[in-house]
Amino acid sequence: MKKEYDFTNAQQGKFYRPLNELDIPIYLDDDVKKFFMDKIKSTKDFSLNTIINSLLKQDIEISKKLA
């Protein structure tokens, strides 16, 4: 390492990304992924993200009603 670094041309926050913009990877079990991939092949109108998000939103609504 150098004793000193020159930051005169540095740009503050250049690589900063707010947490709400980060994509969080979700790993599905093989059998769950296969089920949804088969479903996508039959519909071809939706992506895996769309289907999983839709199911999770429905689950959230059910949880709110039960709480």
PQR file with spaces between the fields and no chain letter, atoms N, CA, C, O and H, PARSE charges and radii, in Angstrom:
ATOM       1  N    MET     1       0.830   -1.190    0.000 -0.4000 1.5000
ATOM       2  CA   MET     1       0.000    0.000    0.000 -0.0000 2.0000
ATOM       3  C    MET     1       0.868    1.245    0.000  0.5500 1.7000
ATOM       4  O    MET     1       1.969    1.265    0.551 -0.5500 1.4000
ATOM       5  N    LYS     2       0.344    2.270   -0.628 -0.4000 1.5000
ATOM       6  CA   LYS     2       1.044    3.552   -0.615 -0.0000 2.0000
ATOM       7  C    LYS     2       0.835    4.230    0.736  0.5500 1.7000
ATOM       8  O    LYS     2      -0.122    3.937    1.452 -0.5500 1.4000
ATOM       9  H    LYS     2      -0.550    2.253   -1.075  0.4000 1.0000
ATOM      10  N    LYS     3       1.745    5.137    1.068 -0.4000 1.5000
ATOM      11  CA   LYS     3       1.588    5.901    2.306 -0.0000 2.0000
ATOM      12  C    LYS     3       0.459    6.914    2.170  0.5500 1.7000
ATOM      13  O    LYS     3      -0.250    7.190    3.138 -0.5500 1.4000
ATOM      14  H    LYS     3       2.523    5.374    0.486  0.4000 1.0000
ATOM      15  N    GLU     4       0.289    7.469    0.969 -0.4000 1.5000
ATOM      16  CA   GLU     4      -0.758    8.457    0.724 -0.0000 2.0000
ATOM      17  C    GLU     4      -1.415    8.178   -0.622  0.5500 1.7000
ATOM      18  O    GLU     4      -0.786    7.661   -1.546 -0.5500 1.4000
ATOM      19  H    GLU     4       0.865    7.245    0.183  0.4000 1.0000
ATOM      20  N    TYR     5      -2.680    8.530   -0.710 -0.4000 1.5000
ATOM      21  CA   TYR     5      -3.423    8.389   -1.962 -0.0000 2.0000
ATOM      22  C    TYR     5      -3.978    9.747   -2.356  0.5500 1.7000
ATOM      23  O    TYR     5      -4.358   10.539   -1.494 -0.5500 1.4000
ATOM      24  H    TYR     5      -3.191    8.950    0.040  0.4000 1.0000
ATOM      25  N    ASP     6      -4.025   10.018   -3.639 -0.4000 1.5000
ATOM      26  CA   ASP     6      -4.514   11.295   -4.152 -0.0000 2.0000
ATOM      27  C    ASP     6      -5.986   11.152   -4.538  0.5500 1.7000
ATOM      28  O    ASP     6      -6.318   10.450   -5.493 -0.5500 1.4000
ATOM      29  H    ASP     6      -3.716    9.375   -4.340  0.4000 1.0000
ATOM      30  N    PHE     7      -6.859   11.817   -3.796 -0.4000 1.5000
ATOM      31  CA   PHE     7      -8.290   11.760   -4.054 -0.0000 2.0000
ATOM      32  C    PHE     7      -8.820   13.058   -4.654  0.5500 1.7000
ATOM      33  O    PHE     7     -10.018   13.325   -4.564 -0.5500 1.4000
ATOM      34  H    PHE     7      -6.589   12.388   -3.020  0.4000 1.0000
ATOM      35  N    THR     8      -7.963   13.868   -5.261 -0.4000 1.5000
ATOM      36  CA   THR     8      -8.406   15.162   -5.789 -0.0000 2.0000
ATOM      37  C    THR     8      -9.418   14.994   -6.918  0.5500 1.7000
ATOM      38  O    THR     8     -10.299   15.840   -7.069 -0.5500 1.4000
ATOM      39  H    THR     8      -6.989   13.651   -5.334  0.4000 1.0000
ATOM      40  N    ASN     9      -9.323   13.951   -7.701 -0.4000 1.5000
ATOM      41  CA   ASN     9     -10.270   13.735   -8.804 -0.0000 2.0000
ATOM      42  C    ASN     9     -11.344   12.704   -8.462  0.5500 1.7000
ATOM      43  O    ASN     9     -12.082   12.252   -9.337 -0.5500 1.4000
ATOM      44  H    ASN     9      -8.607   13.264   -7.578  0.4000 1.0000
ATOM      45  N    ALA    10     -11.421   12.344   -7.202 -0.4000 1.5000
ATOM      46  CA   ALA    10     -12.396   11.334   -6.782 -0.0000 2.0000
ATOM      47  C    ALA    10     -13.804   11.912   -6.812  0.5500 1.7000
ATOM      48  O    ALA    10     -14.006   13.115   -6.647 -0.5500 1.4000
ATOM      49  H    ALA    10     -10.821   12.712   -6.492  0.4000 1.0000
ATOM      50  N    GLN    11     -14.758   11.037   -7.023 -0.4000 1.5000
ATOM      51  CA   GLN    11     -16.161   11.441   -7.046 -0.0000 2.0000
ATOM      52  C    GLN    11     -16.856   10.777   -5.860  0.5500 1.7000
ATOM      53  O    GLN    11     -16.941    9.551   -5.790 -0.5500 1.4000
ATOM      54  H    GLN    11     -14.594   10.059   -7.157  0.4000 1.0000
ATOM      55  N    GLN    12     -17.351   11.592   -4.932 -0.4000 1.5000
ATOM      56  CA   GLN    12     -17.977   11.060   -3.732 -0.0000 2.0000
ATOM      57  C    GLN    12     -19.295   10.366   -4.077  0.5500 1.7000
ATOM      58  O    GLN    12     -20.110   10.906   -4.825 -0.5500 1.4000
ATOM      59  H    GLN    12     -17.282   12.588   -4.989  0.4000 1.0000
ATOM      60  N    GLY    13     -19.494    9.187   -3.537 -0.4000 1.5000
ATOM      61  CA   GLY    13     -20.735    8.449   -3.748 -0.0000 2.0000
ATOM      62  C    GLY    13     -20.867    7.803   -5.112  0.5500 1.7000
ATOM      63  O    GLY    13     -21.970    7.411   -5.494 -0.5500 1.4000
ATOM      64  H    GLY    13     -18.832    8.748   -2.929  0.4000 1.0000
ATOM      65  N    LYS    14     -19.801    7.680   -5.847 -0.4000 1.5000
ATOM      66  CA   LYS    14     -19.856    7.148   -7.213 -0.0000 2.0000
ATOM      67  C    LYS    14     -20.462    5.744   -7.253  0.5500 1.7000
ATOM      68  O    LYS    14     -21.219    5.426   -8.170 -0.5500 1.4000
ATOM      69  H    LYS    14     -18.905    7.999   -5.537  0.4000 1.0000
ATOM      70  N    PHE    15     -20.143    4.921   -6.292 -0.4000 1.5000
ATOM      71  CA   PHE    15     -20.616    3.539   -6.290 -0.0000 2.0000
ATOM      72  C    PHE    15     -21.715    3.289   -5.257  0.5500 1.7000
ATOM      73  O    PHE    15     -22.055    2.138   -4.984 -0.5500 1.4000
ATOM      74  H    PHE    15     -19.528    5.180   -5.547  0.4000 1.0000
ATOM      75  N    TYR    16     -22.265    4.344   -4.689 -0.4000 1.5000
ATOM      76  CA   TYR    16     -23.315    4.209   -3.681 -0.0000 2.0000
ATOM      77  C    TYR    16     -24.616    3.780   -4.334  0.5500 1.7000
ATOM      78  O    TYR    16     -25.023    4.338   -5.353 -0.5500 1.4000
ATOM      79  H    TYR    16     -21.988    5.279   -4.911  0.4000 1.0000
ATOM      80  N    ARG    17     -25.267    2.788   -3.743 -0.4000 1.5000
ATOM      81  CA   ARG    17     -26.592    2.356   -4.178 -0.0000 2.0000
ATOM      82  C    ARG    17     -27.471    2.236   -2.941  0.5500 1.7000
ATOM      83  O    ARG    17     -27.131    1.501   -2.014 -0.5500 1.4000
ATOM      84  H    ARG    17     -24.937    2.335   -2.915  0.4000 1.0000
ATOM      85  N    PRO    18     -28.589    2.943   -2.911 -0.5600 1.5000
ATOM      86  CA   PRO    18     -29.487    2.813   -1.760  0.2800 2.0000
ATOM      87  C    PRO    18     -29.983    1.370   -1.634  0.5500 1.7000
ATOM      88  O    PRO    18     -30.120    0.663   -2.632 -0.5500 1.4000
ATOM      89  N    LEU    19     -30.246    0.947   -0.410 -0.4000 1.5000
ATOM      90  CA   LEU    19     -30.669   -0.432   -0.181 -0.0000 2.0000
ATOM      91  C    LEU    19     -31.964   -0.781   -0.901  0.5500 1.7000
ATOM      92  O    LEU    19     -32.152   -1.931   -1.300 -0.5500 1.4000
ATOM      93  H    LEU    19     -30.135    1.521    0.401  0.4000 1.0000
ATOM      94  N    ASN    20     -32.864    0.186   -1.076 -0.4000 1.5000
ATOM      95  CA   ASN    20     -34.133   -0.130   -1.720 -0.0000 2.0000
ATOM      96  C    ASN    20     -33.986   -0.388   -3.220  0.5500 1.7000
ATOM      97  O    ASN    20     -34.958   -0.788   -3.861 -0.5500 1.4000
ATOM      98  H    ASN    20     -32.712    1.120   -0.752  0.4000 1.0000
ATOM      99  N    GLU    21     -32.825   -0.177   -3.786 -0.4000 1.5000
ATOM     100  CA   GLU    21     -32.603   -0.440   -5.201 -0.0000 2.0000
ATOM     101  C    GLU    21     -31.862   -1.755   -5.442  0.5500 1.7000
ATOM     102  O    GLU    21     -31.621   -2.127   -6.590 -0.5500 1.4000
ATOM     103  H    GLU    21     -32.035    0.148   -3.265  0.4000 1.0000
ATOM     104  N    LEU    22     -31.505   -2.449   -4.383 -0.4000 1.5000
ATOM     105  CA   LEU    22     -30.765   -3.693   -4.540 -0.0000 2.0000
ATOM     106  C    LEU    22     -31.722   -4.851   -4.793  0.5500 1.7000
ATOM     107  O    LEU    22     -32.771   -4.943   -4.156 -0.5500 1.4000
ATOM     108  H    LEU    22     -31.701   -2.146   -3.451  0.4000 1.0000
ATOM     109  N    ASP    23     -31.366   -5.724   -5.709 -0.4000 1.5000
ATOM     110  CA   ASP    23     -32.128   -6.944   -5.919 -0.0000 2.0000
ATOM     111  C    ASP    23     -31.608   -7.997   -4.959  0.5500 1.7000
ATOM     112  O    ASP    23     -30.401   -8.199   -4.828 -0.5500 1.4000
ATOM     113  H    ASP    23     -30.513   -5.649   -6.226  0.4000 1.0000
ATOM     114  N    ILE    24     -32.527   -8.659   -4.295 -0.4000 1.5000
ATOM     115  CA   ILE    24     -32.153   -9.678   -3.333 -0.0000 2.0000
ATOM     116  C    ILE    24     -32.372  -11.042   -3.981  0.5500 1.7000
ATOM     117  O    ILE    24     -33.493  -11.365   -4.375 -0.5500 1.4000
ATOM     118  H    ILE    24     -33.507   -8.495   -4.401  0.4000 1.0000
ATOM     119  N    PRO    25     -31.323  -11.838   -4.094 -0.5600 1.5000
ATOM     120  CA   PRO    25     -31.517  -13.164   -4.690  0.2800 2.0000
ATOM     121  C    PRO    25     -32.285  -14.075   -3.740  0.5500 1.7000
ATOM     122  O    PRO    25     -32.028  -14.102   -2.536 -0.5500 1.4000
ATOM     123  N    ILE    26     -33.219  -14.809   -4.297 -0.4000 1.5000
ATOM     124  CA   ILE    26     -33.978  -15.784   -3.519 -0.0000 2.0000
ATOM     125  C    ILE    26     -33.752  -17.134   -4.170  0.5500 1.7000
ATOM     126  O    ILE    26     -33.971  -17.296   -5.371 -0.5500 1.4000
ATOM     127  H    ILE    26     -33.429  -14.786   -5.274  0.4000 1.0000
ATOM     128  N    TYR    27     -33.320  -18.090   -3.389 -0.4000 1.5000
ATOM     129  CA   TYR    27     -33.001  -19.410   -3.916 -0.0000 2.0000
ATOM     130  C    TYR    27     -34.141  -20.371   -3.600  0.5500 1.7000
ATOM     131  O    TYR    27     -34.482  -20.587   -2.437 -0.5500 1.4000
ATOM     132  H    TYR    27     -33.143  -17.958   -2.414  0.4000 1.0000
ATOM     133  N    LEU    28     -34.721  -20.938   -4.640 -0.4000 1.5000
ATOM     134  CA   LEU    28     -35.826  -21.872   -4.484 -0.0000 2.0000
ATOM     135  C    LEU    28     -35.303  -23.298   -4.460  0.5500 1.7000
ATOM     136  O    LEU    28     -34.295  -23.615   -5.091 -0.5500 1.4000
ATOM     137  H    LEU    28     -34.444  -20.763   -5.585  0.4000 1.0000
ATOM     138  N    ASP    29     -36.000  -24.152   -3.725 -0.4000 1.5000
ATOM     139  CA   ASP    29     -35.672  -25.576   -3.768 -0.0000 2.0000
ATOM     140  C    ASP    29     -35.924  -26.086   -5.183  0.5500 1.7000
ATOM     141  O    ASP    29     -36.737  -25.527   -5.920 -0.5500 1.4000
ATOM     142  H    ASP    29     -36.819  -23.895   -3.212  0.4000 1.0000
ATOM     143  N    ASP    30     -35.230  -27.136   -5.549 -0.4000 1.5000
ATOM     144  CA   ASP    30     -35.329  -27.659   -6.912 -0.0000 2.0000
ATOM     145  C    ASP    30     -36.754  -28.043   -7.290  0.5500 1.7000
ATOM     146  O    ASP    30     -37.195  -27.757   -8.403 -0.5500 1.4000
ATOM     147  H    ASP    30     -34.570  -27.590   -4.951  0.4000 1.0000
ATOM     148  N    ASP    31     -37.481  -28.688   -6.378 -0.4000 1.5000
ATOM     149  CA   ASP    31     -38.844  -29.107   -6.707 -0.0000 2.0000
ATOM     150  C    ASP    31     -39.778  -27.911   -6.872  0.5500 1.7000
ATOM     151  O    ASP    31     -40.672  -27.932   -7.718 -0.5500 1.4000
ATOM     152  H    ASP    31     -37.123  -28.921   -5.474  0.4000 1.0000
ATOM     153  N    VAL    32     -39.576  -26.876   -6.074 -0.4000 1.5000
ATOM     154  CA   VAL    32     -40.392  -25.663   -6.190 -0.0000 2.0000
ATOM     155  C    VAL    32     -40.091  -24.958   -7.510  0.5500 1.7000
ATOM     156  O    VAL    32     -41.004  -24.538   -8.221 -0.5500 1.4000
ATOM     157  H    VAL    32     -38.850  -26.858   -5.387  0.4000 1.0000
ATOM     158  N    LYS    33     -38.814  -24.835   -7.829 -0.4000 1.5000
ATOM     159  CA   LYS    33     -38.421  -24.187   -9.082 -0.0000 2.0000
ATOM     160  C    LYS    33     -38.964  -24.955  -10.287  0.5500 1.7000
ATOM     161  O    LYS    33     -39.449  -24.351  -11.243 -0.5500 1.4000
ATOM     162  H    LYS    33     -38.073  -25.177   -7.251  0.4000 1.0000
ATOM     163  N    LYS    34     -38.882  -26.276  -10.241 -0.4000 1.5000
ATOM     164  CA   LYS    34     -39.384  -27.101  -11.346 -0.0000 2.0000
ATOM     165  C    LYS    34     -40.884  -26.895  -11.534  0.5500 1.7000
ATOM     166  O    LYS    34     -41.362  -26.783  -12.662 -0.5500 1.4000
ATOM     167  H    LYS    34     -38.488  -26.767   -9.464  0.4000 1.0000
ATOM     168  N    PHE    35     -41.629  -26.846  -10.422 -0.4000 1.5000
ATOM     169  CA   PHE    35     -43.071  -26.629  -10.496 -0.0000 2.0000
ATOM     170  C    PHE    35     -43.392  -25.327  -11.227  0.5500 1.7000
ATOM     171  O    PHE    35     -44.230  -25.303  -12.128 -0.5500 1.4000
ATOM     172  H    PHE    35     -41.241  -26.937   -9.505  0.4000 1.0000
ATOM     173  N    PHE    36     -42.724  -24.256  -10.837 -0.4000 1.5000
ATOM     174  CA   PHE    36     -42.999  -22.957  -11.446 -0.0000 2.0000
ATOM     175  C    PHE    36     -42.469  -22.860  -12.872  0.5500 1.7000
ATOM     176  O    PHE    36     -43.089  -22.214  -13.717 -0.5500 1.4000
ATOM     177  H    PHE    36     -42.042  -24.275  -10.105  0.4000 1.0000
ATOM     178  N    MET    37     -41.354  -23.481  -13.145 -0.4000 1.5000
ATOM     179  CA   MET    37     -40.830  -23.469  -14.515 -0.0000 2.0000
ATOM     180  C    MET    37     -41.773  -24.222  -15.448  0.5500 1.7000
ATOM     181  O    MET    37     -41.980  -23.800  -16.586 -0.5500 1.4000
ATOM     182  H    MET    37     -40.851  -24.005  -12.458  0.4000 1.0000
ATOM     183  N    ASP    38     -42.348  -25.331  -14.982 -0.4000 1.5000
ATOM     184  CA   ASP    38     -43.336  -26.061  -15.785 -0.0000 2.0000
ATOM     185  C    ASP    38     -44.571  -25.205  -16.023  0.5500 1.7000
ATOM     186  O    ASP    38     -45.154  -25.226  -17.107 -0.5500 1.4000
ATOM     187  H    ASP    38     -42.181  -25.674  -14.058  0.4000 1.0000
ATOM     188  N    LYS    39     -44.964  -24.455  -15.004 -0.4000 1.5000
ATOM     189  CA   LYS    39     -46.131  -23.571  -15.125 -0.0000 2.0000
ATOM     190  C    LYS    39     -45.860  -22.464  -16.152  0.5500 1.7000
ATOM     191  O    LYS    39     -46.742  -22.108  -16.933 -0.5500 1.4000
ATOM     192  H    LYS    39     -44.491  -24.438  -14.123  0.4000 1.0000
ATOM     193  N    ILE    40     -44.651  -21.931  -16.145 -0.4000 1.5000
ATOM     194  CA   ILE    40     -44.281  -20.880  -17.094 -0.0000 2.0000
ATOM     195  C    ILE    40     -44.289  -21.421  -18.518  0.5500 1.7000
ATOM     196  O    ILE    40     -44.735  -20.736  -19.439 -0.5500 1.4000
ATOM     197  H    ILE    40     -43.935  -22.221  -15.510  0.4000 1.0000
ATOM     198  N    LYS    41     -43.803  -22.638  -18.704 -0.4000 1.5000
ATOM     199  CA   LYS    41     -43.779  -23.232  -20.043 -0.0000 2.0000
ATOM     200  C    LYS    41     -45.182  -23.365  -20.613  0.5500 1.7000
ATOM     201  O    LYS    41     -45.377  -23.231  -21.821 -0.5500 1.4000
ATOM     202  H    LYS    41     -43.441  -23.194  -17.956  0.4000 1.0000
ATOM     203  N    SER    42     -46.161  -23.629  -19.753 -0.4000 1.5000
ATOM     204  CA   SER    42     -47.527  -23.807  -20.232 -0.0000 2.0000
ATOM     205  C    SER    42     -48.225  -22.476  -20.508  0.5500 1.7000
ATOM     206  O    SER    42     -49.099  -22.414  -21.372 -0.5500 1.4000
ATOM     207  H    SER    42     -46.003  -23.738  -18.771  0.4000 1.0000
ATOM     208  N    THR    43     -47.858  -21.407  -19.790 -0.4000 1.5000
ATOM     209  CA   THR    43     -48.524  -20.119  -20.002 -0.0000 2.0000
ATOM     210  C    THR    43     -47.764  -19.225  -20.969  0.5500 1.7000
ATOM     211  O    THR    43     -48.371  -18.603  -21.841 -0.5500 1.4000
ATOM     212  H    THR    43     -47.148  -21.458  -19.087  0.4000 1.0000
ATOM     213  N    LYS    44     -46.455  -19.153  -20.828 -0.4000 1.5000
ATOM     214  CA   LYS    44     -45.565  -18.341  -21.663 -0.0000 2.0000
ATOM     215  C    LYS    44     -45.867  -16.843  -21.609  0.5500 1.7000
ATOM     216  O    LYS    44     -45.258  -16.065  -22.343 -0.5500 1.4000
ATOM     217  H    LYS    44     -45.963  -19.659  -20.120  0.4000 1.0000
ATOM     218  N    ASP    45     -46.795  -16.434  -20.753 -0.4000 1.5000
ATOM     219  CA   ASP    45     -47.129  -15.011  -20.645 -0.0000 2.0000
ATOM     220  C    ASP    45     -46.465  -14.359  -19.438  0.5500 1.7000
ATOM     221  O    ASP    45     -46.482  -13.135  -19.308 -0.5500 1.4000
ATOM     222  H    ASP    45     -47.290  -17.066  -20.157  0.4000 1.0000
ATOM     223  N    PHE    46     -45.891  -15.148  -18.571 -0.4000 1.5000
ATOM     224  CA   PHE    46     -45.359  -14.620  -17.327 -0.0000 2.0000
ATOM     225  C    PHE    46     -43.922  -15.076  -17.121  0.5500 1.7000
ATOM     226  O    PHE    46     -43.495  -16.105  -17.645 -0.5500 1.4000
ATOM     227  H    PHE    46     -45.877  -16.143  -18.676  0.4000 1.0000
ATOM     228  N    SER    47     -43.197  -14.293  -16.355 -0.4000 1.5000
ATOM     229  CA   SER    47     -41.843  -14.686  -15.966 -0.0000 2.0000
ATOM     230  C    SER    47     -41.914  -15.322  -14.581  0.5500 1.7000
ATOM     231  O    SER    47     -42.930  -15.221  -13.892 -0.5500 1.4000
ATOM     232  H    SER    47     -43.545  -13.457  -15.930  0.4000 1.0000
ATOM     233  N    LEU    48     -40.849  -15.962  -14.190 -0.4000 1.5000
ATOM     234  CA   LEU    48     -40.786  -16.566  -12.860 -0.0000 2.0000
ATOM     235  C    LEU    48     -40.946  -15.489  -11.791  0.5500 1.7000
ATOM     236  O    LEU    48     -41.634  -15.707  -10.794 -0.5500 1.4000
ATOM     237  H    LEU    48     -40.024  -16.044  -14.750  0.4000 1.0000
ATOM     238  N    ASN    49     -40.322  -14.340  -11.986 -0.4000 1.5000
ATOM     239  CA   ASN    49     -40.447  -13.237  -11.021 -0.0000 2.0000
ATOM     240  C    ASN    49     -41.895  -12.796  -10.870  0.5500 1.7000
ATOM     241  O    ASN    49     -42.361  -12.564   -9.755 -0.5500 1.4000
ATOM     242  H    ASN    49     -39.763  -14.164  -12.796  0.4000 1.0000
ATOM     243  N    THR    50     -42.605  -12.680  -11.978 -0.4000 1.5000
ATOM     244  CA   THR    50     -43.997  -12.229  -11.945 -0.0000 2.0000
ATOM     245  C    THR    50     -44.866  -13.204  -11.164  0.5500 1.7000
ATOM     246  O    THR    50     -45.675  -12.794  -10.332 -0.5500 1.4000
ATOM     247  H    THR    50     -42.227  -12.869  -12.884  0.4000 1.0000
ATOM     248  N    ILE    51     -44.699  -14.477  -11.430 -0.4000 1.5000
ATOM     249  CA   ILE    51     -45.518  -15.484  -10.750 -0.0000 2.0000
ATOM     250  C    ILE    51     -45.207  -15.533   -9.258  0.5500 1.7000
ATOM     251  O    ILE    51     -46.125  -15.547   -8.437 -0.5500 1.4000
ATOM     252  H    ILE    51     -44.041  -14.810  -12.106  0.4000 1.0000
ATOM     253  N    ILE    52     -43.937  -15.559   -8.899 -0.4000 1.5000
ATOM     254  CA   ILE    52     -43.561  -15.630   -7.480 -0.0000 2.0000
ATOM     255  C    ILE    52     -44.006  -14.374   -6.743  0.5500 1.7000
ATOM     256  O    ILE    52     -44.520  -14.464   -5.628 -0.5500 1.4000
ATOM     257  H    ILE    52     -43.192  -15.547   -9.565  0.4000 1.0000
ATOM     258  N    ASN    53     -43.817  -13.201   -7.350 -0.4000 1.5000
ATOM     259  CA   ASN    53     -44.260  -11.952   -6.718 -0.0000 2.0000
ATOM     260  C    ASN    53     -45.766  -11.944   -6.515  0.5500 1.7000
ATOM     261  O    ASN    53     -46.249  -11.510   -5.469 -0.5500 1.4000
ATOM     262  H    ASN    53     -43.400  -13.128   -8.256  0.4000 1.0000
ATOM     263  N    SER    54     -46.504  -12.415   -7.495 -0.4000 1.5000
ATOM     264  CA   SER    54     -47.960  -12.467   -7.389 -0.0000 2.0000
ATOM     265  C    SER    54     -48.392  -13.364   -6.232  0.5500 1.7000
ATOM     266  O    SER    54     -49.263  -12.991   -5.446 -0.5500 1.4000
ATOM     267  H    SER    54     -46.112  -12.767   -8.345  0.4000 1.0000
ATOM     268  N    LEU    55     -47.789  -14.535   -6.128 -0.4000 1.5000
ATOM     269  CA   LEU    55     -48.129  -15.446   -5.031 -0.0000 2.0000
ATOM     270  C    LEU    55     -47.754  -14.861   -3.674  0.5500 1.7000
ATOM     271  O    LEU    55     -48.511  -14.994   -2.712 -0.5500 1.4000
ATOM     272  H    LEU    55     -47.081  -14.838   -6.767  0.4000 1.0000
ATOM     273  N    LEU    56     -46.610  -14.224   -3.589 -0.4000 1.5000
ATOM     274  CA   LEU    56     -46.197  -13.620   -2.321 -0.0000 2.0000
ATOM     275  C    LEU    56     -47.125  -12.473   -1.925  0.5500 1.7000
ATOM     276  O    LEU    56     -47.444  -12.317   -0.746 -0.5500 1.4000
ATOM     277  H    LEU    56     -45.995  -14.116   -4.371  0.4000 1.0000
ATOM     278  N    LYS    57     -47.557  -11.677   -2.887 -0.4000 1.5000
ATOM     279  CA   LYS    57     -48.491  -10.580   -2.589 -0.0000 2.0000
ATOM     280  C    LYS    57     -49.825  -11.124   -2.095  0.5500 1.7000
ATOM     281  O    LYS    57     -50.421  -10.566   -1.174 -0.5500 1.4000
ATOM     282  H    LYS    57     -47.298  -11.803   -3.844  0.4000 1.0000
ATOM     283  N    GLN    58     -50.299  -12.214   -2.706 -0.4000 1.5000
ATOM     284  CA   GLN    58     -51.533  -12.846   -2.241 -0.0000 2.0000
ATOM     285  C    GLN    58     -51.367  -13.356   -0.816  0.5500 1.7000
ATOM     286  O    GLN    58     -52.268  -13.208    0.010 -0.5500 1.4000
ATOM     287  H    GLN    58     -49.815  -12.667   -3.454  0.4000 1.0000
ATOM     288  N    ASP    59     -50.223  -13.953   -0.531 -0.4000 1.5000
ATOM     289  CA   ASP    59     -49.939  -14.467    0.806 -0.0000 2.0000
ATOM     290  C    ASP    59     -49.895  -13.333    1.831  0.5500 1.7000
ATOM     291  O    ASP    59     -50.372  -13.491    2.955 -0.5500 1.4000
ATOM     292  H    ASP    59     -49.492  -14.074   -1.202  0.4000 1.0000
ATOM     293  N    ILE    60     -49.328  -12.204    1.448 -0.4000 1.5000
ATOM     294  CA   ILE    60     -49.276  -11.038    2.339 -0.0000 2.0000
ATOM     295  C    ILE    60     -50.686  -10.559    2.654  0.5500 1.7000
ATOM     296  O    ILE    60     -50.994  -10.258    3.807 -0.5500 1.4000
ATOM     297  H    ILE    60     -48.940  -12.076    0.535  0.4000 1.0000
ATOM     298  N    GLU    61     -51.543  -10.486    1.645 -0.4000 1.5000
ATOM     299  CA   GLU    61     -52.927  -10.044    1.860 -0.0000 2.0000
ATOM     300  C    GLU    61     -53.670  -10.999    2.790  0.5500 1.7000
ATOM     301  O    GLU    61     -54.415  -10.556    3.665 -0.5500 1.4000
ATOM     302  H    GLU    61     -51.293  -10.731    0.709  0.4000 1.0000
ATOM     303  N    ILE    62     -53.476  -12.290    2.611 -0.4000 1.5000
ATOM     304  CA   ILE    62     -54.108  -13.274    3.497 -0.0000 2.0000
ATOM     305  C    ILE    62     -53.602  -13.091    4.923  0.5500 1.7000
ATOM     306  O    ILE    62     -54.385  -13.142    5.872 -0.5500 1.4000
ATOM     307  H    ILE    62     -52.871  -12.650    1.901  0.4000 1.0000
ATOM     308  N    SER    63     -52.308  -12.881    5.077 -0.4000 1.5000
ATOM     309  CA   SER    63     -51.725  -12.679    6.412 -0.0000 2.0000
ATOM     310  C    SER    63     -52.292  -11.436    7.081  0.5500 1.7000
ATOM     311  O    SER    63     -52.538  -11.437    8.287 -0.5500 1.4000
ATOM     312  H    SER    63     -51.672  -12.840    4.307  0.4000 1.0000
ATOM     313  N    LYS    64     -52.500  -10.373    6.307 -0.4000 1.5000
ATOM     314  CA   LYS    64     -53.064   -9.135    6.862 -0.0000 2.0000
ATOM     315  C    LYS    64     -54.487   -9.366    7.352  0.5500 1.7000
ATOM     316  O    LYS    64     -54.881   -8.845    8.396 -0.5500 1.4000
ATOM     317  H    LYS    64     -52.300  -10.372    5.327  0.4000 1.0000
ATOM     318  N    LYS    65     -55.262  -10.152    6.592 -0.4000 1.5000
ATOM     319  CA   LYS    65     -56.652  -10.417    6.979 -0.0000 2.0000
ATOM     320  C    LYS    65     -56.727  -11.277    8.235  0.5500 1.7000
ATOM     321  O    LYS    65     -57.647  -11.124    9.038 -0.5500 1.4000
ATOM     322  H    LYS    65     -54.942  -10.575    5.744  0.4000 1.0000
ATOM     323  N    LEU    66     -55.770  -12.173    8.408 -0.4000 1.5000
ATOM     324  CA   LEU    66     -55.771  -13.059    9.569 -0.0000 2.0000
ATOM     325  C    LEU    66     -55.204  -12.400   10.818  0.5500 1.7000
ATOM     326  O    LEU    66     -55.459  -12.860   11.931 -0.5500 1.4000
ATOM     327  H    LEU    66     -55.022  -12.298    7.756  0.4000 1.0000
ATOM     328  N    ALA    67     -54.438  -11.328   10.646 -0.4000 1.5000
ATOM     329  CA   ALA    67     -53.788  -10.681   11.795 -0.0000 2.0000
ATOM     330  C    ALA    67     -54.738   -9.803   12.564  0.5500 1.7000
ATOM     331  O    ALA    67     -54.345   -9.189   13.557 -0.5500 1.4000
ATOM     332  H    ALA    67     -54.230  -10.954    9.742  0.4000 1.0000
